[in-house]
Amino acid sequence: MQESPILFGCMGPCLGAGWGLGWPLQVGEEGTAWARLEHPGRSFIPAWLPRSAPFPVPAPRGCHPNLVPTGPPLSWRAMEGDSTLQLHVFDLNCWAIRYLSKRRQERVRLIGDVLRQERFDLVLLQEVWSEQDYSELKAKLGGCYPFSHYFRSGVIGSGLCVFSRFTILDTLLYQYSLNGYPYMLQHGDWFCGKSVGLVIIKISGIIFNVYVTHLHAEYCREKDAYLPHRLVQAWELAQFIRHTSKAADVVLLGGDLNMHPEDVGIRLLRGWTGLQDAFAEAKHFEGCKDGCTLIPNNCFTIKTELLPFPLGIRIDYILYKAISSFMVKCEELKTTTGSAPGRDIPFSDHEAVMATLHIRRHRGAASATLSTAVPALVDVVTEARTEVGVGLRAAQRQRYSTGRLAVLALLLLLLQAAAVLGTLAGLGGQPFPKLSFSLLAFLAVGILLLATGLHLFHTIEVKMLQGTEEQMRMALRVLQERASDG
Amino acid sequence: MQESPILFGCMGPCLGAGWGLGWPLQVGEEGTAWARLEHPGRSFIPAWLPRSAPFPVPAPRGCHPNLVPTGPPLSWRAMEGDSTLQLHVFDLNCWAIRYLSKRRQERVRLIGDVLRQERFDLVLLQEVWSEQDYSELKAKLGGCYPFSHYFRSGVIGSGLCVFSRFTILDTLLYQYSLNGYPYMLQHGDWFCGKSVGLVIIKISGIIFNVYVTHLHAEYCREKDAYLPHRLVQAWELAQFIRHTSKAADVVLLGGDLNMHPEDVGIRLLRGWTGLQDAFAEAKHFEGCKDGCTLIPNNCFTIKTELLPFPLGIRIDYILYKAISSFMVKCEELKTTTGSAPGRDIPFSDHEAVMATLHIRRHRGAASATLSTAVPALVDVVTEARTEVGVGLRAAQRQRYSTGRLAVLALLLLLLQAAAVLGTLAGLGGQPFPKLSFSLLAFLAVGILLLATGLHLFHTIEVKMLQGTEEQMRMALRVLQERASDG
């Protein structure tokens, strides 16, 4: 990939007139640029914003680098059709689990090298579990990506981080309320504090809400015990995006969603937020067939898991939408194809997704928030709600059985205590053998603690599933009202 | 308190012309009303919105009930100064802990009776821990408050709920990342899943983001071990409000913040969000001196805890701000004074806070987001960050000591295992007494499990405190840049 400067104006043949009608730029002696922008009715975008990135912006290809537009400041309306912002986004699940992931350090070094060389505008990474790996990347990438953020959460962390060429104005983390089971140690998702991270970035006066996330893994597609949890996460992700992005101009989401494109969770997320899939929308695509990001060709993937999918599966996404009067198009989408560009080792067990997005002022009214038609959305929310209901009933059963086990263990302990008291008072007959007795007590205490802990856990699970189901019911009511209104 | 209808227009002398220039209303045969509203630049408020509340709106006092405005639709600009929305808000920490709170059921019934009688527009309740209490309130209040939401979270719940006369369009829950310690059973905050709940309500086309919350209690003011956690909560609350309220017209926050008005957490919350304190801003105040909400006169408060504060303390708040081109004023603030109105028993151990807010279109530009001057805000964030840093170092010490304890317990277990193996292999001398040996093993396993659990807990605590400290550092950088920009 070539070095990819942000281009202002001049997406077509570059003419002086094009500049005059495009983003009015003042290119200084050293090539630094300021973009003037008038944005009616929005208080947070002042006129004459200095570009935040501290490095000079190269002049557009084919344009004279000292070209300075003149004339009075132009409003956005006059610029329509002539100004396009080009943004290169990189997304990767890095699979950097300390002591477990193969050739981790070598791969993290490789990721850093390639990112430094290719110069994307935004880099969204998942599964950077070790803060040391993040620090190494940060030290290496400081020159090209002066802004970065690592999202801390849970015991191990969220694994999420963002590197940016543009000032990060603010961040927020939302931890999903459900994320698997603490006793499923072999899967370990519960310990990771799976979350969605939001960073707010302003590029030439356009507010970007950039979300990075990683949802619960799918370990068995046929009998997916984690589906309700992943659906709760997809719902919370959608709700978080909807509620936090209302003042944004452009929304970007990158991450490992652990869902196939046609899964109910993806349909729910896309339908409820109006996000578009960069793969489906891309004008040009280059990479693995069907945009797959977990492929048998990658030497780190577990081949047996991909047997039902000879081409692989697509679970890593770049999604986007414009909220206010902007338009986003995916000009190009690429994936790696089993190895890092020009190397014989992959970045990770996942393929990287790289999108080139074009952002421009929209001529008509603001784009609609929901892309999916209301009846279709009602169907998707209903389907998701049914699955959450299935999970709820399973959680209620588990809460009941762990509660019953805790009560039984407590009864056993009380019986033992009564026997001890009886023996001490000289009421009983022959005392129990001490070792067996204390081992039994040990076992009863262990079961009591474990069952109580699990009971509390499943109580929380029930509450969160109920809460999500209720939110979905409210959403259905609002959608149905909207449908009946016309 | 009198029945409090929402008034449209006519806050001053009511004239026909006033209506023409006020909110253009169509009052139907049965008194139902539609408010026409044009709101430039906002896509989510359509013209000719039907009022969402399913009950008829009484005509303004002194106006003829069948007055129908005529003429062409008027823009907001023409209406300035003539239209005021009056909103009655009720906030109470209900202290409804099952099996623990005194006369709980009687008080919950009383709260329901008074709320039904007084007819507020919005009711924000905390510490409704039992879902059954919520259901009873919901059944009783369904007639006057047709919309309500109970926020589920944590083992016990969040205790938060909202009753509203107006349609609740959407909800979102944000659970605080830190909330005390699981081993502080006598305090129990950890089990409560303390959160902030958001409900979105539209009244006559004005979008209200209503937040209800309850922060960690303060058990010892002199040596407040929970201060860093409460500050993290105050910060997360402020961030959540800032990020989710950008499309709102009016923001309301009600809740038990467990902080005195001059505490750093309150200053941080108010400074960082721009929220105003209804007590400080109220034109008329009636209630406990200094607006106290935990007073010695209340028969349920623990008198010894209030000894240093003979008047009581103020920890329950109604805060507000207008975001877009609206203005909010607190016309009147009231608190109960140790007993429910006209009864000899208080609602709770807290006093209720009741505010009458006036919302009107603002003449000038949109109100500023931050009310506090930047240098003062820098000081507050720095002060809060220092306190979070103190908490961070304490958490790091606890993480280290619990980790060391876990390692020691593991070593003891390994030694015991070696001794057993040695005895079995016939290498050892005299075997240990079986009972002491198994009790020691029991103890070691117990300590290992407990210390490991605590170590994991303090690891999470460290991560969240670090994350908050870093967010605050980023906020300081942005503020300092803003200050240097002038």
Chai-1 contact restraints between the chains, C-beta under 6 A:
chainA,res_idxA,chainB,res_idxB,connection_type,confidence,min_distance_angstrom,max_distance_angstrom,comment,restraint_id
A,G41,B,G41,contact,1.0,0.0,6.0,A-B,restraint_1
A,S43,B,A366,contact,1.0,0.0,6.0,A-B,restraint_2
A,R152,B,K463,contact,1.0,0.0,6.0,A-B,restraint_3
A,R152,B,Q466,contact,1.0,0.0,6.0,A-B,restraint_4
A,R152,B,G467,contact,1.0,0.0,6.0,A-B,restraint_5
A,V155,B,L456,contact,1.0,0.0,6.0,A-B,restraint_6
A,V155,B,T459,contact,1.0,0.0,6.0,A-B,restraint_7
A,V155,B,I460,contact,1.0,0.0,6.0,A-B,restraint_8
A,L172,B,Q239,contact,1.0,0.0,6.0,A-B,restraint_9
A,L172,B,H243,contact,1.0,0.0,6.0,A-B,restraint_10
A,Q239,B,L172,contact,1.0,0.0,6.0,A-B,restraint_11
A,H243,B,L172,contact,1.0,0.0,6.0,A-B,restraint_12
A,H243,B,T244,contact,1.0,0.0,6.0,A-B,restraint_13
A,T244,B,H243,contact,1.0,0.0,6.0,A-B,restraint_14
A,T244,B,T244,contact,1.0,0.0,6.0,A-B,restraint_15
A,K246,B,K246,contact,1.0,0.0,6.0,A-B,restraint_16
A,K246,B,A247,contact,1.0,0.0,6.0,A-B,restraint_17
A,A247,B,K246,contact,1.0,0.0,6.0,A-B,restraint_18
A,A366,B,S43,contact,1.0,0.0,6.0,A-B,restraint_19
A,K434,B,L435,contact,1.0,0.0,6.0,A-B,restraint_20
A,L435,B,K434,contact,1.0,0.0,6.0,A-B,restraint_21
A,S438,B,S438,contact,1.0,0.0,6.0,A-B,restraint_22
A,F442,B,F442,contact,1.0,0.0,6.0,A-B,restraint_23
A,L456,B,V155,contact,1.0,0.0,6.0,A-B,restraint_24
A,T459,B,V155,contact,1.0,0.0,6.0,A-B,restraint_25
A,I460,B,V155,contact,1.0,0.0,6.0,A-B,restraint_26
A,K463,B,R152,contact,1.0,0.0,6.0,A-B,restraint_27
A,Q466,B,R152,contact,1.0,0.0,6.0,A-B,restraint_28
A,G467,B,R152,contact,1.0,0.0,6.0,A-B,restraint_29
